[in-house]
Amino acid sequence: MAGGGNFIHRVMSYVANELIVNGLANSPAFQRFAVRTSKRIENVSVKAAEVKKKVSEQVAKNIESFKNE
């Protein structure tokens, strides 16, 4: 009997997942949210890469200055 309960749970989970995915995929508000979020994450990633480059350049300069002392 436990196997039957597991099967029903999986079917209900699948149906709920399909309804949620289709509902969100067809929602203009969710699509706007997804696009805005994607753009913000992309901007943050670009800024993080710039900061990483600046920090690594500064560390390299500091290492060189210690070597020259």
CHARMM internal coordinates of N, CA and C (Angstrom, degrees):
IC EDIT
DIST 1 N 1 CA 1.4525
DIST 1 CA 1 C 1.5348
ANGL 1 N 1 CA 1 C 111.29
DIST 1 C 2 N 1.3252
ANGL 1 CA 1 C 2 N 116.69
DIHE 1 N 1 CA 1 C 2 N -30.71
DIST 2 N 2 CA 1.4647
ANGL 1 C 2 N 2 CA 119.78
DIHE 1 CA 1 C 2 N 2 CA -178.86
DIST 2 CA 2 C 1.5240
ANGL 2 N 2 CA 2 C 110.70
DIHE 1 C 2 N 2 CA 2 C -64.00
DIST 2 C 3 N 1.3213
ANGL 2 CA 2 C 3 N 117.28
DIHE 2 N 2 CA 2 C 3 N -34.36
DIST 3 N 3 CA 1.4581
ANGL 2 C 3 N 3 CA 120.56
DIHE 2 CA 2 C 3 N 3 CA 179.01
DIST 3 CA 3 C 1.5136
ANGL 3 N 3 CA 3 C 112.05
DIHE 2 C 3 N 3 CA 3 C -64.32
DIST 3 C 4 N 1.3375
ANGL 3 CA 3 C 4 N 117.32
DIHE 3 N 3 CA 3 C 4 N -36.94
DIST 4 N 4 CA 1.4586
ANGL 3 C 4 N 4 CA 121.51
DIHE 3 CA 3 C 4 N 4 CA 178.83
DIST 4 CA 4 C 1.5138
ANGL 4 N 4 CA 4 C 112.01
DIHE 3 C 4 N 4 CA 4 C -65.85
DIST 4 C 5 N 1.3350
ANGL 4 CA 4 C 5 N 116.44
DIHE 4 N 4 CA 4 C 5 N -39.07
DIST 5 N 5 CA 1.4647
ANGL 4 C 5 N 5 CA 120.91
DIHE 4 CA 4 C 5 N 5 CA 177.79
DIST 5 CA 5 C 1.5115
ANGL 5 N 5 CA 5 C 111.37
DIHE 4 C 5 N 5 CA 5 C -64.50
DIST 5 C 6 N 1.3123
ANGL 5 CA 5 C 6 N 115.71
DIHE 5 N 5 CA 5 C 6 N -38.31
DIST 6 N 6 CA 1.4542
ANGL 5 C 6 N 6 CA 120.87
DIHE 5 CA 5 C 6 N 6 CA 179.02
DIST 6 CA 6 C 1.5249
ANGL 6 N 6 CA 6 C 110.02
DIHE 5 C 6 N 6 CA 6 C -65.71
DIST 6 C 7 N 1.3221
ANGL 6 CA 6 C 7 N 116.52
DIHE 6 N 6 CA 6 C 7 N -40.86
DIST 7 N 7 CA 1.4632
ANGL 6 C 7 N 7 CA 121.23
DIHE 6 CA 6 C 7 N 7 CA 179.22
DIST 7 CA 7 C 1.5302
ANGL 7 N 7 CA 7 C 110.53
DIHE 6 C 7 N 7 CA 7 C -62.95
DIST 7 C 8 N 1.3215
ANGL 7 CA 7 C 8 N 116.10
DIHE 7 N 7 CA 7 C 8 N -46.72
DIST 8 N 8 CA 1.4717
ANGL 7 C 8 N 8 CA 120.41
DIHE 7 CA 7 C 8 N 8 CA 179.83
DIST 8 CA 8 C 1.5276
ANGL 8 N 8 CA 8 C 109.92
DIHE 7 C 8 N 8 CA 8 C -62.07
DIST 8 C 9 N 1.3180
ANGL 8 CA 8 C 9 N 116.39
DIHE 8 N 8 CA 8 C 9 N -41.43
DIST 9 N 9 CA 1.4654
ANGL 8 C 9 N 9 CA 120.04
DIHE 8 CA 8 C 9 N 9 CA 178.31
DIST 9 CA 9 C 1.5199
ANGL 9 N 9 CA 9 C 110.63
DIHE 8 C 9 N 9 CA 9 C -60.95
DIST 9 C 10 N 1.3274
ANGL 9 CA 9 C 10 N 117.29
DIHE 9 N 9 CA 9 C 10 N -43.32
DIST 10 N 10 CA 1.4636
ANGL 9 C 10 N 10 CA 120.92
DIHE 9 CA 9 C 10 N 10 CA 179.76
DIST 10 CA 10 C 1.5195
ANGL 10 N 10 CA 10 C 111.47
DIHE 9 C 10 N 10 CA 10 C -64.83
DIST 10 C 11 N 1.3292
ANGL 10 CA 10 C 11 N 117.23
DIHE 10 N 10 CA 10 C 11 N -39.75
DIST 11 N 11 CA 1.4712
ANGL 10 C 11 N 11 CA 120.62
DIHE 10 CA 10 C 11 N 11 CA 178.85
DIST 11 CA 11 C 1.5189
ANGL 11 N 11 CA 11 C 109.93
DIHE 10 C 11 N 11 CA 11 C -65.70
DIST 11 C 12 N 1.3286
ANGL 11 CA 11 C 12 N 117.16
DIHE 11 N 11 CA 11 C 12 N -45.27
DIST 12 N 12 CA 1.4711
ANGL 11 C 12 N 12 CA 120.38
DIHE 11 CA 11 C 12 N 12 CA 179.80
DIST 12 CA 12 C 1.5247
ANGL 12 N 12 CA 12 C 110.29
DIHE 11 C 12 N 12 CA 12 C -63.64
DIST 12 C 13 N 1.3202
ANGL 12 CA 12 C 13 N 116.74
DIHE 12 N 12 CA 12 C 13 N -40.09
DIST 13 N 13 CA 1.4596
ANGL 12 C 13 N 13 CA 120.96
DIHE 12 CA 12 C 13 N 13 CA 178.89
DIST 13 CA 13 C 1.5266
ANGL 13 N 13 CA 13 C 110.31
DIHE 12 C 13 N 13 CA 13 C -63.41
DIST 13 C 14 N 1.3290
ANGL 13 CA 13 C 14 N 116.99
DIHE 13 N 13 CA 13 C 14 N -42.55
DIST 14 N 14 CA 1.4578
ANGL 13 C 14 N 14 CA 121.63
DIHE 13 CA 13 C 14 N 14 CA 179.40
DIST 14 CA 14 C 1.5296
ANGL 14 N 14 CA 14 C 110.55
DIHE 13 C 14 N 14 CA 14 C -62.76
DIST 14 C 15 N 1.3263
ANGL 14 CA 14 C 15 N 116.95
DIHE 14 N 14 CA 14 C 15 N -46.84
DIST 15 N 15 CA 1.4646
ANGL 14 C 15 N 15 CA 121.23
DIHE 14 CA 14 C 15 N 15 CA -178.73
DIST 15 CA 15 C 1.5271
ANGL 15 N 15 CA 15 C 109.99
DIHE 14 C 15 N 15 CA 15 C -63.22
DIST 15 C 16 N 1.3351
ANGL 15 CA 15 C 16 N 117.07
DIHE 15 N 15 CA 15 C 16 N -45.40
DIST 16 N 16 CA 1.4655
ANGL 15 C 16 N 16 CA 120.13
DIHE 15 CA 15 C 16 N 16 CA 179.21
DIST 16 CA 16 C 1.5270
ANGL 16 N 16 CA 16 C 110.22
DIHE 15 C 16 N 16 CA 16 C -61.77
DIST 16 C 17 N 1.3185
ANGL 16 CA 16 C 17 N 116.83
DIHE 16 N 16 CA 16 C 17 N -42.80
DIST 17 N 17 CA 1.4593
ANGL 16 C 17 N 17 CA 121.01
DIHE 16 CA 16 C 17 N 17 CA 179.60
DIST 17 CA 17 C 1.5258
ANGL 17 N 17 CA 17 C 110.70
DIHE 16 C 17 N 17 CA 17 C -61.22
DIST 17 C 18 N 1.3243
ANGL 17 CA 17 C 18 N 117.14
DIHE 17 N 17 CA 17 C 18 N -44.32
DIST 18 N 18 CA 1.4667
ANGL 17 C 18 N 18 CA 120.75
DIHE 17 CA 17 C 18 N 18 CA 179.25
DIST 18 CA 18 C 1.5267
ANGL 18 N 18 CA 18 C 111.05
DIHE 17 C 18 N 18 CA 18 C -62.33
DIST 18 C 19 N 1.3175
ANGL 18 CA 18 C 19 N 117.23
DIHE 18 N 18 CA 18 C 19 N -42.71
DIST 19 N 19 CA 1.4678
ANGL 18 C 19 N 19 CA 120.73
DIHE 18 CA 18 C 19 N 19 CA 179.80
DIST 19 CA 19 C 1.5294
ANGL 19 N 19 CA 19 C 110.79
DIHE 18 C 19 N 19 CA 19 C -64.22
DIST 19 C 20 N 1.3191
ANGL 19 CA 19 C 20 N 116.40
DIHE 19 N 19 CA 19 C 20 N -42.85
DIST 20 N 20 CA 1.4681
ANGL 19 C 20 N 20 CA 120.12
DIHE 19 CA 19 C 20 N 20 CA -178.97
DIST 20 CA 20 C 1.5291
ANGL 20 N 20 CA 20 C 110.03
DIHE 19 C 20 N 20 CA 20 C -66.89
DIST 20 C 21 N 1.3184
ANGL 20 CA 20 C 21 N 117.01
DIHE 20 N 20 CA 20 C 21 N -46.79
DIST 21 N 21 CA 1.4681
ANGL 20 C 21 N 21 CA 120.49
DIHE 20 CA 20 C 21 N 21 CA -178.30
DIST 21 CA 21 C 1.5272
ANGL 21 N 21 CA 21 C 110.26
DIHE 20 C 21 N 21 CA 21 C -62.46
DIST 21 C 22 N 1.3195
ANGL 21 CA 21 C 22 N 117.08
DIHE 21 N 21 CA 21 C 22 N -46.45
DIST 22 N 22 CA 1.4704
ANGL 21 C 22 N 22 CA 119.51
DIHE 21 CA 21 C 22 N 22 CA 179.62
DIST 22 CA 22 C 1.5160
ANGL 22 N 22 CA 22 C 111.41
DIHE 21 C 22 N 22 CA 22 C -65.16
DIST 22 C 23 N 1.3335
ANGL 22 CA 22 C 23 N 116.61
DIHE 22 N 22 CA 22 C 23 N -39.54
DIST 23 N 23 CA 1.4688
ANGL 22 C 23 N 23 CA 120.09
DIHE 22 CA 22 C 23 N 23 CA 178.45
DIST 23 CA 23 C 1.5176
ANGL 23 N 23 CA 23 C 111.43
DIHE 22 C 23 N 23 CA 23 C -61.79
DIST 23 C 24 N 1.3264
ANGL 23 CA 23 C 24 N 117.09
DIHE 23 N 23 CA 23 C 24 N -44.32
DIST 24 N 24 CA 1.4642
ANGL 23 C 24 N 24 CA 120.04
DIHE 23 CA 23 C 24 N 24 CA -179.79
DIST 24 CA 24 C 1.5216
ANGL 24 N 24 CA 24 C 111.37
DIHE 23 C 24 N 24 CA 24 C -71.38
DIST 24 C 25 N 1.3126
ANGL 24 CA 24 C 25 N 117.16
DIHE 24 N 24 CA 24 C 25 N -38.30
DIST 25 N 25 CA 1.4627
ANGL 24 C 25 N 25 CA 120.42
DIHE 24 CA 24 C 25 N 25 CA -179.27
DIST 25 CA 25 C 1.5243
ANGL 25 N 25 CA 25 C 111.63
DIHE 24 C 25 N 25 CA 25 C -63.81
DIST 25 C 26 N 1.3080
ANGL 25 CA 25 C 26 N 117.06
DIHE 25 N 25 CA 25 C 26 N -29.45
DIST 26 N 26 CA 1.4628
ANGL 25 C 26 N 26 CA 120.84
DIHE 25 CA 25 C 26 N 26 CA -178.01
DIST 26 CA 26 C 1.5270
ANGL 26 N 26 CA 26 C 112.71
DIHE 25 C 26 N 26 CA 26 C -99.28
DIST 26 C 27 N 1.3185
ANGL 26 CA 26 C 27 N 117.49
DIHE 26 N 26 CA 26 C 27 N 8.77
DIST 27 N 27 CA 1.4607
ANGL 26 C 27 N 27 CA 121.34
DIHE 26 CA 26 C 27 N 27 CA -178.10
DIST 27 CA 27 C 1.5310
ANGL 27 N 27 CA 27 C 110.31
DIHE 26 C 27 N 27 CA 27 C -97.37
DIST 27 C 28 N 1.3281
ANGL 27 CA 27 C 28 N 117.39
DIHE 27 N 27 CA 27 C 28 N 115.18
DIST 28 N 28 CA 1.4767
ANGL 27 C 28 N 28 CA 119.54
DIHE 27 CA 27 C 28 N 28 CA 178.06
DIST 28 CA 28 C 1.5313
ANGL 28 N 28 CA 28 C 112.23
DIHE 27 C 28 N 28 CA 28 C -60.04
DIST 28 C 29 N 1.3289
ANGL 28 CA 28 C 29 N 116.97
DIHE 28 N 28 CA 28 C 29 N -37.27
DIST 29 N 29 CA 1.4686
ANGL 28 C 29 N 29 CA 119.69
DIHE 28 CA 28 C 29 N 29 CA 179.88
DIST 29 CA 29 C 1.5260
ANGL 29 N 29 CA 29 C 110.60
DIHE 28 C 29 N 29 CA 29 C -63.86
DIST 29 C 30 N 1.3226
ANGL 29 CA 29 C 30 N 117.02
DIHE 29 N 29 CA 29 C 30 N -43.65
DIST 30 N 30 CA 1.4626
ANGL 29 C 30 N 30 CA 119.69
DIHE 29 CA 29 C 30 N 30 CA 178.84
DIST 30 CA 30 C 1.5231
ANGL 30 N 30 CA 30 C 110.51
DIHE 29 C 30 N 30 CA 30 C -66.25
DIST 30 C 31 N 1.3132
ANGL 30 CA 30 C 31 N 117.36
DIHE 30 N 30 CA 30 C 31 N -38.03
DIST 31 N 31 CA 1.4627
ANGL 30 C 31 N 31 CA 119.92
DIHE 30 CA 30 C 31 N 31 CA 178.86
DIST 31 CA 31 C 1.5198
ANGL 31 N 31 CA 31 C 111.10
DIHE 30 C 31 N 31 CA 31 C -63.56
DIST 31 C 32 N 1.3445
ANGL 31 CA 31 C 32 N 117.57
DIHE 31 N 31 CA 31 C 32 N -41.25
DIST 32 N 32 CA 1.4675
ANGL 31 C 32 N 32 CA 120.32
DIHE 31 CA 31 C 32 N 32 CA 176.60
DIST 32 CA 32 C 1.5263
ANGL 32 N 32 CA 32 C 110.21
DIHE 31 C 32 N 32 CA 32 C -62.46
DIST 32 C 33 N 1.3443
ANGL 32 CA 32 C 33 N 115.80
DIHE 32 N 32 CA 32 C 33 N -43.96
DIST 33 N 33 CA 1.4597
ANGL 32 C 33 N 33 CA 120.69
DIHE 32 CA 32 C 33 N 33 CA 178.40
DIST 33 CA 33 C 1.5313
ANGL 33 N 33 CA 33 C 110.44
DIHE 32 C 33 N 33 CA 33 C -58.92
DIST 33 C 34 N 1.3250
ANGL 33 CA 33 C 34 N 116.78
DIHE 33 N 33 CA 33 C 34 N -44.90
DIST 34 N 34 CA 1.4648
ANGL 33 C 34 N 34 CA 121.18
DIHE 33 CA 33 C 34 N 34 CA -178.27
DIST 34 CA 34 C 1.5233
ANGL 34 N 34 CA 34 C 111.05
DIHE 33 C 34 N 34 CA 34 C -64.18
DIST 34 C 35 N 1.3119
ANGL 34 CA 34 C 35 N 117.57
DIHE 34 N 34 CA 34 C 35 N -41.70
DIST 35 N 35 CA 1.4692
ANGL 34 C 35 N 35 CA 120.94
DIHE 34 CA 34 C 35 N 35 CA 179.97
DIST 35 CA 35 C 1.5225
ANGL 35 N 35 CA 35 C 110.48
DIHE 34 C 35 N 35 CA 35 C -66.43
DIST 35 C 36 N 1.3463
ANGL 35 CA 35 C 36 N 116.89
DIHE 35 N 35 CA 35 C 36 N -45.50
DIST 36 N 36 CA 1.4718
ANGL 35 C 36 N 36 CA 119.80
DIHE 35 CA 35 C 36 N 36 CA 179.03
DIST 36 CA 36 C 1.5223
ANGL 36 N 36 CA 36 C 110.69
DIHE 35 C 36 N 36 CA 36 C -61.60
DIST 36 C 37 N 1.3156
ANGL 36 CA 36 C 37 N 116.48
DIHE 36 N 36 CA 36 C 37 N -43.55
DIST 37 N 37 CA 1.4583
ANGL 36 C 37 N 37 CA 120.36
DIHE 36 CA 36 C 37 N 37 CA -179.35
DIST 37 CA 37 C 1.5227
ANGL 37 N 37 CA 37 C 110.88
DIHE 36 C 37 N 37 CA 37 C -63.90
DIST 37 C 38 N 1.3101
ANGL 37 CA 37 C 38 N 116.89
DIHE 37 N 37 CA 37 C 38 N -42.42
DIST 38 N 38 CA 1.4575
ANGL 37 C 38 N 38 CA 121.21
DIHE 37 CA 37 C 38 N 38 CA 179.35
DIST 38 CA 38 C 1.5311
ANGL 38 N 38 CA 38 C 110.80
DIHE 37 C 38 N 38 CA 38 C -61.70
DIST 38 C 39 N 1.3307
ANGL 38 CA 38 C 39 N 116.73
DIHE 38 N 38 CA 38 C 39 N -44.01
DIST 39 N 39 CA 1.4634
ANGL 38 C 39 N 39 CA 120.45
DIHE 38 CA 38 C 39 N 39 CA 179.34
DIST 39 CA 39 C 1.5229
ANGL 39 N 39 CA 39 C 111.20
DIHE 38 C 39 N 39 CA 39 C -64.15
DIST 39 C 40 N 1.3328
ANGL 39 CA 39 C 40 N 116.81
DIHE 39 N 39 CA 39 C 40 N -40.73
DIST 40 N 40 CA 1.4686
ANGL 39 C 40 N 40 CA 119.56
DIHE 39 CA 39 C 40 N 40 CA 179.38
DIST 40 CA 40 C 1.5235
ANGL 40 N 40 CA 40 C 111.02
DIHE 39 C 40 N 40 CA 40 C -64.84
DIST 40 C 41 N 1.3171
ANGL 40 CA 40 C 41 N 117.05
DIHE 40 N 40 CA 40 C 41 N -42.00
DIST 41 N 41 CA 1.4644
ANGL 40 C 41 N 41 CA 120.28
DIHE 40 CA 40 C 41 N 41 CA 179.29
DIST 41 CA 41 C 1.5205
ANGL 41 N 41 CA 41 C 110.07
DIHE 40 C 41 N 41 CA 41 C -64.55
DIST 41 C 42 N 1.3234
ANGL 41 CA 41 C 42 N 116.69
DIHE 41 N 41 CA 41 C 42 N -40.00
DIST 42 N 42 CA 1.4652
ANGL 41 C 42 N 42 CA 120.25
DIHE 41 CA 41 C 42 N 42 CA 178.24
DIST 42 CA 42 C 1.5232
ANGL 42 N 42 CA 42 C 110.37
DIHE 41 C 42 N 42 CA 42 C -63.37
DIST 42 C 43 N 1.3388
ANGL 42 CA 42 C 43 N 117.53
DIHE 42 N 42 CA 42 C 43 N -44.10
DIST 43 N 43 CA 1.4659
ANGL 42 C 43 N 43 CA 121.19
DIHE 42 CA 42 C 43 N 43 CA 178.84
DIST 43 CA 43 C 1.5187
ANGL 43 N 43 CA 43 C 111.26
DIHE 42 C 43 N 43 CA 43 C -62.05
DIST 43 C 44 N 1.3196
ANGL 43 CA 43 C 44 N 117.16
DIHE 43 N 43 CA 43 C 44 N -43.57
DIST 44 N 44 CA 1.4619
ANGL 43 C 44 N 44 CA 120.86
DIHE 43 CA 43 C 44 N 44 CA 179.51
DIST 44 CA 44 C 1.5246
ANGL 44 N 44 CA 44 C 110.00
DIHE 43 C 44 N 44 CA 44 C -64.31
DIST 44 C 45 N 1.3190
ANGL 44 CA 44 C 45 N 117.33
DIHE 44 N 44 CA 44 C 45 N -38.93
DIST 45 N 45 CA 1.4624
ANGL 44 C 45 N 45 CA 120.45
DIHE 44 CA 44 C 45 N 45 CA 179.08
DIST 45 CA 45 C 1.5192
ANGL 45 N 45 CA 45 C 111.33
DIHE 44 C 45 N 45 CA 45 C -64.26
DIST 45 C 46 N 1.3269
ANGL 45 CA 45 C 46 N 117.02
DIHE 45 N 45 CA 45 C 46 N -41.43
DIST 46 N 46 CA 1.4627
ANGL 45 C 46 N 46 CA 120.88
DIHE 45 CA 45 C 46 N 46 CA 178.88
DIST 46 CA 46 C 1.5307
ANGL 46 N 46 CA 46 C 109.84
DIHE 45 C 46 N 46 CA 46 C -64.71
DIST 46 C 47 N 1.3360
ANGL 46 CA 46 C 47 N 116.33
DIHE 46 N 46 CA 46 C 47 N -44.93
DIST 47 N 47 CA 1.4661
ANGL 46 C 47 N 47 CA 119.37
DIHE 46 CA 46 C 47 N 47 CA 179.34
DIST 47 CA 47 C 1.5221
ANGL 47 N 47 CA 47 C 111.08
DIHE 46 C 47 N 47 CA 47 C -63.51
DIST 47 C 48 N 1.3278
ANGL 47 CA 47 C 48 N 117.31
DIHE 47 N 47 CA 47 C 48 N -39.58
DIST 48 N 48 CA 1.4678
ANGL 47 C 48 N 48 CA 120.82
DIHE 47 CA 47 C 48 N 48 CA 178.92
DIST 48 CA 48 C 1.5182
ANGL 48 N 48 CA 48 C 110.60
DIHE 47 C 48 N 48 CA 48 C -63.42
DIST 48 C 49 N 1.3176
ANGL 48 CA 48 C 49 N 117.41
DIHE 48 N 48 CA 48 C 49 N -39.50
DIST 49 N 49 CA 1.4631
ANGL 48 C 49 N 49 CA 120.52
DIHE 48 CA 48 C 49 N 49 CA 178.40
DIST 49 CA 49 C 1.5246
ANGL 49 N 49 CA 49 C 110.31
DIHE 48 C 49 N 49 CA 49 C -65.29
DIST 49 C 50 N 1.3270
ANGL 49 CA 49 C 50 N 117.41
DIHE 49 N 49 CA 49 C 50 N -39.40
DIST 50 N 50 CA 1.4636
ANGL 49 C 50 N 50 CA 120.69
DIHE 49 CA 49 C 50 N 50 CA 178.36
DIST 50 CA 50 C 1.5187
ANGL 50 N 50 CA 50 C 110.88
DIHE 49 C 50 N 50 CA 50 C -64.38
DIST 50 C 51 N 1.3237
ANGL 50 CA 50 C 51 N 116.28
DIHE 50 N 50 CA 50 C 51 N -44.91
DIST 51 N 51 CA 1.4679
ANGL 50 C 51 N 51 CA 120.06
DIHE 50 CA 50 C 51 N 51 CA 179.75
DIST 51 CA 51 C 1.5236
ANGL 51 N 51 CA 51 C 110.16
DIHE 50 C 51 N 51 CA 51 C -64.55
DIST 51 C 52 N 1.3148
ANGL 51 CA 51 C 52 N 117.16
DIHE 51 N 51 CA 51 C 52 N -40.63
DIST 52 N 52 CA 1.4644
ANGL 51 C 52 N 52 CA 121.01
DIHE 51 CA 51 C 52 N 52 CA 178.84
DIST 52 CA 52 C 1.5271
ANGL 52 N 52 CA 52 C 110.14
DIHE 51 C 52 N 52 CA 52 C -60.17
DIST 52 C 53 N 1.3284
ANGL 52 CA 52 C 53 N 116.08
DIHE 52 N 52 CA 52 C 53 N -42.46
DIST 53 N 53 CA 1.4636
ANGL 52 C 53 N 53 CA 119.99
DIHE 52 CA 52 C 53 N 53 CA 179.64
DIST 53 CA 53 C 1.5282
ANGL 53 N 53 CA 53 C 110.65
DIHE 52 C 53 N 53 CA 53 C -64.83
DIST 53 C 54 N 1.3337
ANGL 53 CA 53 C 54 N 117.01
DIHE 53 N 53 CA 53 C 54 N -44.32
DIST 54 N 54 CA 1.4619
ANGL 53 C 54 N 54 CA 120.41
DIHE 53 CA 53 C 54 N 54 CA 179.85
DIST 54 CA 54 C 1.5162
ANGL 54 N 54 CA 54 C 111.34
DIHE 53 C 54 N 54 CA 54 C -62.80
DIST 54 C 55 N 1.3348
ANGL 54 CA 54 C 55 N 115.96
DIHE 54 N 54 CA 54 C 55 N -42.82
DIST 55 N 55 CA 1.4609
ANGL 54 C 55 N 55 CA 119.59
DIHE 54 CA 54 C 55 N 55 CA -179.12
DIST 55 CA 55 C 1.5237
ANGL 55 N 55 CA 55 C 110.54
DIHE 54 C 55 N 55 CA 55 C -65.30
DIST 55 C 56 N 1.3262
ANGL 55 CA 55 C 56 N 117.01
DIHE 55 N 55 CA 55 C 56 N -42.82
DIST 56 N 56 CA 1.4619
ANGL 55 C 56 N 56 CA 119.13
DIHE 55 CA 55 C 56 N 56 CA -179.53
DIST 56 CA 56 C 1.5296
ANGL 56 N 56 CA 56 C 110.81
DIHE 55 C 56 N 56 CA 56 C -65.59
DIST 56 C 57 N 1.3309
ANGL 56 CA 56 C 57 N 117.53
DIHE 56 N 56 CA 56 C 57 N -36.13
DIST 57 N 57 CA 1.4711
ANGL 56 C 57 N 57 CA 120.28
DIHE 56 CA 56 C 57 N 57 CA 176.45
DIST 57 CA 57 C 1.5199
ANGL 57 N 57 CA 57 C 110.53
DIHE 56 C 57 N 57 CA 57 C -65.30
DIST 57 C 58 N 1.3351
ANGL 57 CA 57 C 58 N 116.78
DIHE 57 N 57 CA 57 C 58 N -41.04
DIST 58 N 58 CA 1.4585
ANGL 57 C 58 N 58 CA 120.88
DIHE 57 CA 57 C 58 N 58 CA 179.79
DIST 58 CA 58 C 1.5272
ANGL 58 N 58 CA 58 C 110.51
DIHE 57 C 58 N 58 CA 58 C -66.03
DIST 58 C 59 N 1.3280
ANGL 58 CA 58 C 59 N 116.71
DIHE 58 N 58 CA 58 C 59 N -41.03
DIST 59 N 59 CA 1.4651
ANGL 58 C 59 N 59 CA 120.25
DIHE 58 CA 58 C 59 N 59 CA 178.27
DIST 59 CA 59 C 1.5266
ANGL 59 N 59 CA 59 C 109.78
DIHE 58 C 59 N 59 CA 59 C -63.21
DIST 59 C 60 N 1.3329
ANGL 59 CA 59 C 60 N 116.85
DIHE 59 N 59 CA 59 C 60 N -42.34
DIST 60 N 60 CA 1.4618
ANGL 59 C 60 N 60 CA 120.37
DIHE 59 CA 59 C 60 N 60 CA 178.93
DIST 60 CA 60 C 1.5290
ANGL 60 N 60 CA 60 C 110.48
DIHE 59 C 60 N 60 CA 60 C -61.57
DIST 60 C 61 N 1.3260
ANGL 60 CA 60 C 61 N 117.39
DIHE 60 N 60 CA 60 C 61 N -41.39
DIST 61 N 61 CA 1.4765
ANGL 60 C 61 N 61 CA 120.88
DIHE 60 CA 60 C 61 N 61 CA 178.05
DIST 61 CA 61 C 1.5217
ANGL 61 N 61 CA 61 C 110.47
DIHE 60 C 61 N 61 CA 61 C -63.43
DIST 61 C 62 N 1.3382
ANGL 61 CA 61 C 62 N 116.48
DIHE 61 N 61 CA 61 C 62 N -42.53
DIST 62 N 62 CA 1.4607
ANGL 61 C 62 N 62 CA 120.09
DIHE 61 CA 61 C 62 N 62 CA -179.54
DIST 62 CA 62 C 1.5208
ANGL 62 N 62 CA 62 C 111.10
DIHE 61 C 62 N 62 CA 62 C -65.03
DIST 62 C 63 N 1.3219
ANGL 62 CA 62 C 63 N 116.69
DIHE 62 N 62 CA 62 C 63 N -39.08
DIST 63 N 63 CA 1.4677
ANGL 62 C 63 N 63 CA 120.03
DIHE 62 CA 62 C 63 N 63 CA 178.34
DIST 63 CA 63 C 1.5158
ANGL 63 N 63 CA 63 C 109.80
DIHE 62 C 63 N 63 CA 63 C -64.11
DIST 63 C 64 N 1.3224
ANGL 63 CA 63 C 64 N 117.35
DIHE 63 N 63 CA 63 C 64 N -42.94
DIST 64 N 64 CA 1.4619
ANGL 63 C 64 N 64 CA 121.15
DIHE 63 CA 63 C 64 N 64 CA 178.66
DIST 64 CA 64 C 1.5310
ANGL 64 N 64 CA 64 C 111.14
DIHE 63 C 64 N 64 CA 64 C -62.63
DIST 64 C 65 N 1.3164
ANGL 64 CA 64 C 65 N 116.90
DIHE 64 N 64 CA 64 C 65 N -40.64
DIST 65 N 65 CA 1.4621
ANGL 64 C 65 N 65 CA 118.97
DIHE 64 CA 64 C 65 N 65 CA -179.10
DIST 65 CA 65 C 1.5283
ANGL 65 N 65 CA 65 C 110.98
DIHE 64 C 65 N 65 CA 65 C -67.92
DIST 65 C 66 N 1.3372
ANGL 65 CA 65 C 66 N 117.95
DIHE 65 N 65 CA 65 C 66 N -33.47
DIST 66 N 66 CA 1.4701
ANGL 65 C 66 N 66 CA 119.83
DIHE 65 CA 65 C 66 N 66 CA 176.54
DIST 66 CA 66 C 1.5251
ANGL 66 N 66 CA 66 C 110.68
DIHE 65 C 66 N 66 CA 66 C -70.18
DIST 66 C 67 N 1.3248
ANGL 66 CA 66 C 67 N 116.72
DIHE 66 N 66 CA 66 C 67 N -35.61
DIST 67 N 67 CA 1.4604
ANGL 66 C 67 N 67 CA 120.05
DIHE 66 CA 66 C 67 N 67 CA 179.05
DIST 67 CA 67 C 1.5276
ANGL 67 N 67 CA 67 C 111.15
DIHE 66 C 67 N 67 CA 67 C -65.80
DIST 67 C 68 N 1.3297
ANGL 67 CA 67 C 68 N 116.41
DIHE 67 N 67 CA 67 C 68 N -33.72
DIST 68 N 68 CA 1.4647
ANGL 67 C 68 N 68 CA 121.06
DIHE 67 CA 67 C 68 N 68 CA -176.47
DIST 68 CA 68 C 1.5185
ANGL 68 N 68 CA 68 C 112.78
DIHE 67 C 68 N 68 CA 68 C -81.22
DIST 68 C 69 N 1.2937
ANGL 68 CA 68 C 69 N 117.90
DIHE 68 N 68 CA 68 C 69 N -10.45
DIST 69 N 69 CA 1.4827
ANGL 68 C 69 N 69 CA 119.52
DIHE 68 CA 68 C 69 N 69 CA -178.69
DIST 69 CA 69 C 1.4880
ANGL 69 N 69 CA 69 C 112.77
DIHE 68 C 69 N 69 CA 69 C -80.19
END
COOR INIT
IC SEED 1 N 1 CA 1 C
IC BUILD
